[in-house]
Amino acid sequence: MEGFRRIYWPAINLIGPGAVKEVAIEVKKLGLTKLLLVTDKVLRSIGVVDLVTAVLKASEIDFVVFDEVEPNPTCKNVTDGLRVFKDENCDGLISVGGGSPQDAAKAIGILQTNGGNIVDYEGIGKSQYKSVPIIAVNTTAGTASEVTINYVITDELRKIKMVMVDPNCLASVAVNDPELMIKKPASLTAATGMDALTHAIEAYITKGAFRLSDTLALEAIKLIGESLEEAVADGTNLEARSKMTWASYIAGLSFSNCGLGIVHSMAHQLGSEYNLPHGVANSILLPYVEEYNSQACSEKFKKIAAALGRDVTGLPADEARFEAIDALAKMAEKLNIPKLSETSFNPADIEKLSHQAMADVCTGGNPREVAVDDIKAIYMNAYKGILQTNATIA
């Protein structure tokens, strides 16, 4: 039998086509009188935000929009959003977007009830009081921030991503409606889908994994293997979008309760140093990091290979693990994920980035022990496109 576990996820979860239409009901149950709607300018410009505000207006729910969130939300974004929250006398938050608006809203909510500066909350469980109520309306099958106890804010002065793991930031209501994802471009669908896959794989192999997290993570991997390429090829395919929505959601439930690993530790550095979108950074690094990790948990990688559609029947685990790595590399290639060498990454920064990655809160969950020199080597392998599975990725 497994020992004691404390499980966190939102009390109310609305998921499936049309879920956003139920938002007003939950706002009224919470007794909120005015909401700060946290989002970004792109979602507002393409009309996704309008789908949410129409529901609020129809139920005469008062709100004000803050759309200044950047792709890697900054301390300034949080401070500016908090100022609007206070100036407008809001008593609740509704976040509309992928990971960036969700994370910014969590930070605003924590500061509203706890005070101080957001840099005070870097690390694990630093706040004392629960955030103001958050209705988290997710628009991307990727980050799963709407259901997790994690959020990430970029300290633009130190040029680092601060990872906060804090149950007090958990949303009151999580909303996942695949109809809000229809307008997402193929490139964003690909990167965020690979982000969800990263969450599922890291959750499955992390040191903190347990029976429930394993069950959720492996199902998420299977769903992504079945649907991501279809969702990228045809963004209007509601069945594929729905499968990806469920995959992202359950991967989030998994990793929020067991942890992640060094894909995230290393990706955070690419985001803070080069402003590389988080999903893209994870997607690029995933095959290279997991090739390193697969030596420590080859049996699990054999199951990952099978979940991704590879026939590993009769293969020893130590051979089957390469099928999983090859599947990840081929998927990234099919989805046109850029190579690290095609980004603004500078190999001269590897020393600094590697030390920062070692200090990242996600590193402790990695299934294989890692040192700075290991991280340096993985960054360089990713830059050169070197994998043992097929020598190089062209």
N, C-alpha and C positions, 0 to 999 in steps of 0.2 A: 504493500500500500504506500502511496505517496504521502508525504507529510503535509503540514498545514500550508494553505495557500490563501492569499487575499486577492480576490479577483475584482478588477475594475472595468466597467464599461457603462455608457450612459443609461440612465433609468428608463428613458423612452427612446425607441429606435423606430423610425419610419423608413421603410425601404421598398422600392419598386416603382414602376411607372405611376405617376400621379401623386406620389408621396408629398410633394410640395404643397398640394392643395389642403393638406391637413395642418399646416403650420399655424394658422390663426387659432385653431382649437387649442393647441398646446401653449401658445402665448397667453391666452385668456386663463387657462388653468393655472399658470404661474402667477397670475395677478399683476402682470407688468403693464405699466402705463405709457412708457415711451422707450423705444428701442434705438440704439445706435447700430445701423447696418454697416458692417465692415466689409469692404470689397476692394476691387481694383478697377482701374479705368477701362481695361480691355473688356472685362465682363459687363461693365456698364454700357460700353459702346456697341457691343454685339447683341444687346437685348436680353441677356440672361438674367440680369438683376431685375429687369422689368417683370419677368415671370414671377418673381418673389414679391416685389412691391405691389403687384396687382392683387395678390392674395391678402396682403396687409390692408390695402386700401378698401377692398371689398368688405372687410370686417371692421373698418374704421379704427384700425390700430395705428397710433401715432409713431412716427419714426423719423430719423434724420440719417442721411447717407454720408459716410466717410469712405472715399474711394482712392485714397492716397497710398495704399499698400503697394510696395514694390515686390518683384519676383522673389527676392531674398529679403524679407521684411527686416527693417532696421530699428535701432533704438529710437531714432527720430520718428519713424512711422508710429511707434507705440506711444511716444510722448504726445505727438500731435493728435492721435486718436483719443487718448485719455482726456486731453483738453476739450475736445468737442463733446465727449461724453458728459463732462462736468458742466460745461457752459450751457448745454441743452437740457440739463436736468434729466438725463436718461436713468433708467433703473434696470435695464437689461440690454443684452447684445444679441444681434442676429448676424452671424458670419455667413457670407455667400462667396464661395470660391473653392479653390483647391487648398493646398497646404499653407500658402502664404497668408491669405485672409484669415484662415482658421487660426494659425499660430499668432498672428497679430491680435486677434480678438481675445485669445486666451491671455496674452500678456496684458492687454488693457484691463481685462476682468480681474486679474490678480493684483495689479497695481491699484485698482479702484478700492479693493477691500483691504489691502495690506499696506499700501503706501510705499514710499521709497523710490528707487530707480530700478529699472528692469535688470541691470547688471547684478543687483543684489541677490537675484534668484537663480543664477546659474548653478547647475548641479542638481542634486537629488533632494526633493522635499524641503525646499527652503522657505516656503510661505507658511503662515500660521492659519490664515482664514480662507474659506471657500470663495472662489470667484463669484461675482455677480452672475445670475443665470445667463447661460449662453444657449441659443438655438442655433446649432451648427448645420447649415445647409451646404452640403458638399456638391461640387460641380465637376469633379475630376476623379476618375477611377485610378487612384494612385497613392497619394500620401496617407489617406485615412486619418488625418489629424482630427477629424470630427468625432472619432470614437476613442482616441488615445489619451493617456495622461502625459504625453510628451509635447513640447513645443520648442521651436528653434528660432532664435532672433540673432541677427548679425550685428555685432558691435563694430560699427564703421570706423571707430577710432583705433581699435586694436587689430582690425581686419581679421576677426575670428567669428565663427558661428558659436553662439552659446547654446548649449543643449540643456533644457530644463525638463526634469522628470518629476511631476508633481500631481498627485491625485486631486489637489484643490483646483486644478485648471479644467477638470473634466466637464464636458458640455452637459447641460441638463437634458437636451433633446438633440439627437443626431438624425439628420434627414439625408437620405440617399435616393435621388430620383434620376434614373438614367435618361429621362427625357430632357434634363438640363444639360446633358453631355453631348447631345446630337450635333451641336455646332462646333465642337472642338475640332481643330485641324488635325490631319493625320499625324504630323510630326509630334504634336503635343500628346495625342492619344498614345503614340508609341512610347514616348519617354516616360509618361506617367504610368503606363501599363507595366513597363519594365521596373519602375519604382515599386509598384505593388508586388511584382515578382521578387524583387530584392527583399522586401519586408517579409514575404512568406518564407523564402529560403533562409534568411538570417534567423528568423524566429524558429524555424524547424531545427536548425543546427546549433543554436546558441547554448551556452552552458546552463542558462536558466530554463531551458525547455522542459515541459512536463506533458502529461497525457493529453490534457485539453488543448494546450497550445500546439502540440504535434498534430492533433486531429484537424484543427482549424487550418493550420499552415499547409498541410499536405493537400487538403481539399482546394485551398486557394491556388496552389501551384497547378493542380489539375485543371481548374476552371480557366486559368490564364493560358495554359497550353492549348486549350480548346477554342478560345475566343479572341485573344488579343490580335492575332493577325487579321481575323475577319473584321474586327472593330476598326482597325487601321485602314483596311482596304475599302470599307464602306461604313462611314460614320453614322449613317442613318439606319443601320442594322440594329434594331432595338433589342433583338434577342442577344446578339453579341455584346451590346452595351450593358444589358441587364446582367449577363454572366460576369462581365468585368466589374460591374458595380458590386455584386456579391463577393467577388474575389478580393477586391480592394478592402471591402468592409470586414470580412472575416480575417484577412491577413492583419488588419489593424487591431482587431480584438486579440489576435494571437501575440503579436510583438509587444503590444502595450502591457501585457501581463508576464512576459518572459525576457524581453530584451532583444538586442540586435548584435552587431559585430563590426568588424573593421571596414566593411564596404561603406557603411555610414560614417565611420570615423574619418576615412580618407576622403569621401565625397564632400563632407562638410568643409574641408580645407579648400577644395576646388571651388566651392560656392563662395566662400568668403574672400579668397584671393583673386579670383577671376570673374566673379559674379556668374558662374556657370549655373544654369538651372539645376535644382537638386535632382530631378528625375533623370536628366541627361548625365549628370556626374555619376549617379548610382549605376545607370545602364552601361556606361563605359567601363567601369571598374569591376562589375559583377563577375565576369568569367575569370578574370585574373586573380581576384581575391579568393574565389571559391576553388580554383585549382590549388591554391596554397592550403586552404582549409580542408579540402577533401581527403587529405592524408589522415586527418584526425578522426573522421567519421564516415568512412567509405560506405558502410551499410546504409546510412541515411542518404548518401548521394546515389546509391543504386535505386532507392525508392523515388528520389527526385527525377532520375532519368526515366523511370517507368511512368511517373506522373506527367512528364513532358512528351510522352508518346514513343519513347525508345524501347525497343525489344531487348531486354537484358536477361531474358530467361536463360538460366544455366551459366551466366557469366559470374566469375568471382567478383566480389564487391570491389576489390582493388582495381579491376579492369573496368567494371561498370561505371565507376565514378567518372571516368573520362568521357563516357557517353553523355553524362549530365553536363559536363563542362562544354563539350562540343555542341550540345543542344542549345546552351545559353549563348555561345558565340555565334552560332548560325542564326538564332532568333534575332540577335542584335544586328547582324548583317542584313537580314531580310527586311528589318524595320528601318533601315537606313540610320541607325544610331551612329553619330560621328565617332571617329577615332580620337583618342586623346591628342594625337599629333595634329589633328585638324582644329583644335581649340587654341585658345591663347595660353595654354599651359607652357611654362618655361622650365626645362629640366634643371636649370640652375637653382630653382626654388625647392628642389626635392628635400634637401636637408631640413629646411625650416618646416615645410609641410609635414614631413614625417614625424618630427618631434611634436608638432601640434596634434597630429592624429593620435599619437601615443597617449596624449593627455586627455583625449576626448572621452566622454562618459560611456560611449558605446564600446570602447575597446575591451573593457573588462568582461563583456559577454562573449567575446570571440571564442569559438570552440578549440582553436589551436593557439597555444601560447605564441606571442609575437613580440619581436624586439624592433627597435628603430631600423636596424639594417634590413630586416624582413620587409618592412613597409617601403623602404627606399627601393628595394628590388622589385616589389610589386608595381610601384609607380613607374619604374623604368621599363618593366615588361609591358605594361599597358601603353606606354609612350611608343615603344618599338613594335608593339603588336605581336609579342612572342608568347605563344601557348604551346605546351608540350603536346597537346592533342593533335595539332596539325602544323607544328613548328612555328608558323607565323600566320597572323591574320592580315591579309593584304589590305 
